[in-house]
Amino acid sequence: MTDMPLDFGDPAELGQLRRDFRAWMARHPVPERLPDEPVPAFLHRWHRLLHSGGWVGLDVPEIYGGRGLSTLHQVAISEELAACGAPGVPRIGYLAHAILGFGSEEQRLRLLPRMLAGDDVWCQGFSEPDAGSDLAGMTTVAQRHGDHFIVRGQKLWTSYAQYSDLCLLLARTDRAAPRHSSISAFVLPLSRAGVTVQPLRAANGDDEFCELFLDEVCVEESELIGAEGEGWPLAMATVSYERNALDTGHISKYGLVVERLRQVVRDRGDDLPDGLRSEIGRCVVDFEVLVAHARRRTAERLDGQIAGPESSIDKLLMTATEQRLYETALRVFPEALVGEADDLFGDYLYSRAASVYGGTSQIQRNIIAKRVLHLPSPD
Ligand SMILES: Cc1cc2nc3c(=O)[nH]c(=O)nc-3n(C[C@H](O)[C@H](O)[C@H](O)COP(=O)(O)OP(=O)(O)OC[C@H]3O[C@@H](n4cnc5c(N)ncnc54)[C@H](O)[C@@H]3O)c2cc1C
């Protein structure tokens, strides 16, 4: 088993970072979740505590509130957190990189330190009732009136908007232009007049999803991120980061489940049915392939290369690994179905959404076919 999945031989400086982090964790154990405290509120407290120790935004330049270190440092902290079973680093990397890549200097200085500190909680307002896979088909409009825009429309599946302060919003600013060059990105305060956030209760009882109703919402020009009409490249850069196994910290979490399965094989391998044993073997192979792939992506990023459409390969690999892993884990540990203490069942249920969020598996295959393999298109 690869103890630290993305171990690059840990240069001394990284080893020191890991030791510092372990020492800090020993003094700052994960707080207890309060009775009736919603999970996002608990995770927000954890985010702030991690930030107070300097463990958020390690790869963000210091001037914007980070530590100016490398991707490897951020990955090392994700691994350390997973190794001790603590909740992961806040999932803001893809939003931070959208602001870093497209925001003005004034916006970076204003928005990033507060995002990293958890002073502002962000959500992502991309999808709409009729524009999910076909995101460029969005109909939410931001119409310019001098130095401001008036936004009208609706967003859907906006995760945790009810706990958020700001939304990275996509809207169409020029209905006459081709659809990919007529979309702009805004940072929208959710307290703004005309914004209604309506949580939706999912079948598993979670209220992750929200609808956002935008009724004549005034957005200032200073809230436009990037140039007018530059929303599509911003959205694509954001989802590329979102689809990357490194930034989401999933790998370390899968590693813990893989290790549990390996332990079962070691303890009672001979008693397991053949089918189940080979299923576990398949999970281990999937996981090791994903780790090797993530290592390659890390090395590329350290060389300054950022994955574009190739990140769809990461997303497919992650989805396949995660879904097989949790399906197998539930077969091996069926007691998780009734055990409240074990979050395996919750993780299994959430894994079903992996082939949908961040773009469905079918869409990832389309992207790989068209933009990575350049296969001829039927249309
Ligand atoms: C847990 C979770 C969290 C999410 N959080 C957010 C969020 O915070 N912000 C946000 O903006 N969105 C969010 N989403 C929405 C997500 O991005 C969309 O659900 C996703 O892009 C699919 O869009 P859709 O649901 O409209 O499905 P549709 O686009 O209607 O697709 C329905 C089915 O048709 C298939 N399909 C569609 N077009 C094609 C095609 N051209 N070729 C082949 N198959 C096709 C799809 O693969 C899918 O199986 C979240 C979704 C989930 C599940």
Ligand as a Chemical Component Dictionary entry (heavy atoms), coordinates in Angstrom:
data_LIG
# 
_chem_comp.id                   LIG 
_chem_comp.type                 NON-POLYMER 
_chem_comp.pdbx_formal_charge   0 
_chem_comp.three_letter_code    LIG 
# 
loop_
_chem_comp_atom.comp_id 
_chem_comp_atom.atom_id 
_chem_comp_atom.alt_atom_id 
_chem_comp_atom.type_symbol 
_chem_comp_atom.charge 
_chem_comp_atom.model_Cartn_x 
_chem_comp_atom.model_Cartn_y 
_chem_comp_atom.model_Cartn_z 
_chem_comp_atom.pdbx_ordinal 
LIG C1  C1  C 0 -23.796 16.491 -6.022  1  
LIG C2  C2  C 0 -23.915 17.548 -7.093  2  
LIG C3  C3  C 0 -23.481 18.828 -6.830  3  
LIG C4  C4  C 0 -23.607 19.830 -7.802  4  
LIG N1  N1  N 0 -23.223 21.110 -7.503  5  
LIG C5  C5  C 0 -23.344 22.093 -8.410  6  
LIG C6  C6  C 0 -22.974 23.436 -8.094  7  
LIG O1  O1  O 0 -22.550 23.736 -6.968  8  
LIG N2  N2  N 0 -23.122 24.392 -9.031  9  
LIG C7  C7  C 0 -23.603 24.110 -10.287 10 
LIG O2  O2  O 0 -23.676 25.011 -11.113 11 
LIG N3  N3  N 0 -24.014 22.837 -10.623 12 
LIG C8  C8  C 0 -23.896 21.842 -9.718  13 
LIG N4  N4  N 0 -24.291 20.547 -10.029 14 
LIG C9  C9  C 0 -24.947 20.308 -11.319 15 
LIG C10 C10 C 0 -24.129 19.481 -12.300 16 
LIG O3  O3  O 0 -23.066 20.224 -12.855 17 
LIG C11 C11 C 0 -25.119 19.003 -13.392 18 
LIG O4  O4  O 0 -26.040 18.137 -12.749 19 
LIG C12 C12 C 0 -24.436 18.257 -14.509 20 
LIG O5  O5  O 0 -23.636 19.125 -15.267 21 
LIG C13 C13 C 0 -25.472 17.565 -15.440 22 
LIG O6  O6  O 0 -26.434 18.459 -15.845 23 
LIG P1  P1  P 0 -27.999 18.102 -15.695 24 
LIG O7  O7  O 0 -28.229 17.640 -14.293 25 
LIG O8  O8  O 0 -28.775 19.260 -16.192 26 
LIG O9  O9  O 0 -28.233 16.826 -16.610 27 
LIG P2  P2  P 0 -28.551 16.831 -18.178 28 
LIG O10 O10 O 0 -27.614 17.768 -18.849 29 
LIG O11 O11 O 0 -30.018 17.077 -18.357 30 
LIG O12 O12 O 0 -28.193 15.361 -18.591 31 
LIG C14 C14 C 0 -29.109 14.273 -18.403 32 
LIG C15 C15 C 0 -28.467 13.019 -18.968 33 
LIG O13 O13 O 0 -28.254 13.168 -20.386 34 
LIG C16 C16 C 0 -26.886 12.915 -20.705 35 
LIG N5  N5  N 0 -26.467 13.818 -21.781 36 
LIG C17 C17 C 0 -26.758 15.141 -21.898 37 
LIG N6  N6  N 0 -26.166 15.647 -23.006 38 
LIG C18 C18 C 0 -25.472 14.632 -23.580 39 
LIG C19 C19 C 0 -24.647 14.525 -24.757 40 
LIG N7  N7  N 0 -24.410 15.571 -25.541 41 
LIG N8  N8  N 0 -24.087 13.324 -25.053 42 
LIG C20 C20 C 0 -24.315 12.235 -24.248 43 
LIG N9  N9  N 0 -25.099 12.278 -23.120 44 
LIG C21 C21 C 0 -25.661 13.453 -22.807 45 
LIG C22 C22 C 0 -26.121 13.233 -19.432 46 
LIG O14 O14 O 0 -24.876 12.549 -19.391 47 
LIG C23 C23 C 0 -27.091 12.735 -18.361 48 
LIG O15 O15 O 0 -26.937 11.337 -18.196 49 
LIG C24 C24 C 0 -24.183 19.539 -9.070  50 
LIG C25 C25 C 0 -24.627 18.229 -9.331  51 
LIG C26 C26 C 0 -24.522 17.244 -8.360  52 
LIG C27 C27 C 0 -25.017 15.864 -8.657  53 
# 
loop_
_chem_comp_bond.comp_id 
_chem_comp_bond.atom_id_1 
_chem_comp_bond.atom_id_2 
_chem_comp_bond.value_order 
_chem_comp_bond.pdbx_ordinal 
LIG C1  C2  SING 1  
LIG C2  C3  SING 2  
LIG C2  C26 DOUB 3  
LIG C3  C4  DOUB 4  
LIG C4  N1  SING 5  
LIG C4  C24 SING 6  
LIG N1  C5  DOUB 7  
LIG C5  C6  SING 8  
LIG C5  C8  SING 9  
LIG C6  O1  DOUB 10 
LIG C6  N2  SING 11 
LIG N2  C7  SING 12 
LIG C7  O2  DOUB 13 
LIG C7  N3  SING 14 
LIG N3  C8  DOUB 15 
LIG C8  N4  SING 16 
LIG N4  C9  SING 17 
LIG N4  C24 SING 18 
LIG C9  C10 SING 19 
LIG C10 O3  SING 20 
LIG C10 C11 SING 21 
LIG C11 O4  SING 22 
LIG C11 C12 SING 23 
LIG C12 O5  SING 24 
LIG C12 C13 SING 25 
LIG C13 O6  SING 26 
LIG O6  P1  SING 27 
LIG P1  O7  DOUB 28 
LIG P1  O8  SING 29 
LIG P1  O9  SING 30 
LIG O9  P2  SING 31 
LIG P2  O10 DOUB 32 
LIG P2  O11 SING 33 
LIG P2  O12 SING 34 
LIG O12 C14 SING 35 
LIG C14 C15 SING 36 
LIG C15 O13 SING 37 
LIG C15 C23 SING 38 
LIG O13 C16 SING 39 
LIG C16 N5  SING 40 
LIG C16 C22 SING 41 
LIG N5  C17 SING 42 
LIG N5  C21 SING 43 
LIG C17 N6  DOUB 44 
LIG N6  C18 SING 45 
LIG C18 C19 SING 46 
LIG C18 C21 DOUB 47 
LIG C19 N7  SING 48 
LIG C19 N8  DOUB 49 
LIG N8  C20 SING 50 
LIG C20 N9  DOUB 51 
LIG N9  C21 SING 52 
LIG C22 O14 SING 53 
LIG C22 C23 SING 54 
LIG C23 O15 SING 55 
LIG C24 C25 DOUB 56 
LIG C25 C26 SING 57 
LIG C26 C27 SING 58 
# 
